[in-house]
Amino acid sequence: MTVLVLGGMCAGCGIKHLKFPWPLKSDRKAAAAGAAEVETVGPEYDRTRSRVLVRKVLRPTRANLDYAAYHANVVTYSPGGEESAGRAAAVPSAEKVFGGVLVPGSIRSSIAKTPLTAEEKKHPMAFSPLVDILSQWNYAKASPLDDARAAVRVESWGRKQSIQVTFQEITAVYLHNEKELWARIEFKKWVRLFADMPDEDGDGFFEIYGRIKPNLVADEVLDYIKNEYRGHLLDRKGVRAWANELASYWYPSYNTDVLDLGKNTAWPIADTEPEVREELSGFSVDKPTVIIRGKPHGKSLYNVFKVEGLAAEAAAGKPTEKPPAELLKRHPVTTILEPQSARLESELSKQGSWKKWAKSLKAFHQQIRRRLKKRPKKLRTLVGRDGFLFYRNSMEYVVGGDLQKQPKGKNPYPVIVEFKDFLKEQGVDFLLVPVPTKVEVFPDKLFFKKLPVDRLPVLNPHGRKMLLELTRAGVEVVDLLPAFLKARAERRPEDEPVYQPQDTHWTDRGLRMAAKIVAERIKKYPWYADLSKSAVDFAIEAVTFKLRGDLVSRLAPKEQPGYQPDTRRGHRIKFSDGTLYQDDLESPVVLLGDSFTAVFQRTPCRNAGVSAHIAKEIRYPLDLVMSYGGGPGVRKVLLRRGVDDLKKRRLVIWMFTARDMYNYWEDWELLPKR
């Protein structure tokens, strides 16, 4: 590789102390132009330490929403930087730097030195979400930009490359003359590769600019950016869909969730953390459009978006009739415990004891632990076989040991039992539905020697132990794992797998299987006969769509290229008159859930999630109370409605990923004293 070496020796380090290879010219006035349609408002904001980012979006396009969410966001900031503090060892030639994705000679240290007009500078677009949406639209056309994203991230300046260290990335692009894309490349904070580096906007993150080679930007891509990404105006429903998709996509890295204000009309609300309220110093946002709460580093951070100029929202689906008065009469709470208890007791009997069962899996668990230890903790995704990716937290759950022996606040058992007892006091039935992890259903897609799909091992006996202990305590558990393993053993080549290979979540086939199993149980409740008197007819529509799994972006930059968006199928539920299914806030059947209940209900393809399919099976809509990363904490949203509201319900189904039963990022909290 051709390199440039500039400057003198770095005292005591033995390598060249290089000067910045491009002219250091800056213009703070030009850099301060900002984005014309996205404003940061409220208290003074610092992208590395603030607890709150408030942004006003003046025109509701996907481009503006993405820029509001991705530009200098404290939620996505990773503290530290000691691994990137060293000096550059070499500078590639103009043709080779950043993998050659920029036009040679186009790199500038100041936006003022680019050919961008004053108006063009006011319309930056966040690059990474743009590439993602382009990839879902047309991967073949977008793949050169995907490769450019990776090439910039892996530039190592002659230093030994680390799988988890990224010195810089393209954070934004600008459209010039409607035919050129100019990139802003931003270096990570504390990167000191050169003796001098430009920081035109004074935020501590150095940046440069350069033109992306024209052969990487297809004409169709430019048309899509102009007409759809920057041109199409969203209504409130579209903005909510964007927020749900964003929170779901960010969750594996940042523990994000869309906050429900309930009856409040302004934020912050009463239970907002005191330190957050202190930072706000009395500032509040009236009628915010979207609030996303994240907890990436142990403390709550908030993104608050107020979107103006929203188009009128399309009419909701057909309203359902109110359930008959008989349904509001008190029914005794009923549980069916014996079949599940017998199955789990039989599993245990075959293994001899929990200890012997765990010992029989020792070799598997040792391999998983070795892989986890070898893989840098910052990388939340591990690569399996046949294109399958796995989430670190799910693998840690499998080898985590006895769940009851976790520290106080991490053991889910007392919280689940207490919630069951609380609902019983209100005359409300309760079902617990832990969703198995992909690791448990696809152990053969990990890194073990070939395993027969008709005899897959149950990798986590302590998960089974927890279910048996809960059943013995009177909690009725809907156990999905046996059905999922059976589906794997009997799968035909044309059948869709029950989990998405590149994602943490299930597929259309998996969620519809779960819906049928849950619905079969609902139909056995004594009160179901009364509910069926108001039965609703539904239609079903098969759809296909493109989706890039949420685990791809958690790979190392050099591992990401090549993972194309998958073609996924869904079955959208409609009312008999053709209007799309809508969850019903007044339904006597409540589904509490995490992101598994959002797929594909509030994320692509929408109106096709597990709540919609349970509704189809029981012929009555559900009330979905959902929190992306807050499976254990989603009860708070329901309980804010009050006990009187809860007494109108007949059944609460609590569905969340089983991995949250091990070392969940927040504590499992008992209910407030009553």
Secondary structure, 3 states (H helix, E strand, C coil): CCEECCCEECCCCCCEECCCCCCCCCCHHHHCCCCCCEEEECCCCCCCCCCEEEEEECCCCHHHHHHHHHCCCHHHCCCCCHHHCCCCCCEECCCCHHHHCECCCCCECCHHHCCCCHHHHCCCEEHHHHHHHHHHHCHHHHHHHHHHHHHHHHCCCCCCCCCCCCCEEEEEEEEECCCEEEEEEEECCCCCCCCCCCCCCCCCCCEEEEEECHHHCCHHHHHHHHHHHCCCCCEHHHHHHHHHHHHHHHHHHHCCEECCCCCCCEECCCCCCHHHHHHHCCCCEECCCEEEEECCCCCCEEEEEEECCCECCCCCCCCCCCCCHHHHCCCCCCCCCHHHHHHHHHHHHHHCCHHHHHHHCHHHHHHHHHHHHHCCCCCCEEECCCCCEEEHHHHHHHCCCCHHHCCCCCCCHHHHHHHHHHHHHCCCEEEEEEECCHHHHCHHHCCCCCCCHHHCCCCCHHHHHHHHHHHHCCCCECCCHHHHHHHHHHCCCCCCCCECCCCCCECHHHHHHHHHHHHHHHCCCCCHHHHHHHCCCEEEEEEEEEECCCCHHHCCHHHCCCCCCEEEEEEEEEECCCCECCCCCCCCEEEEECHHHHCCCCCCCCCCCHHHHHHHHHCCCCEEEECCCCCCCCHHHHHCCCHHHHCCCCEEEEEEEHHHHCCCCCCCCCCCCC
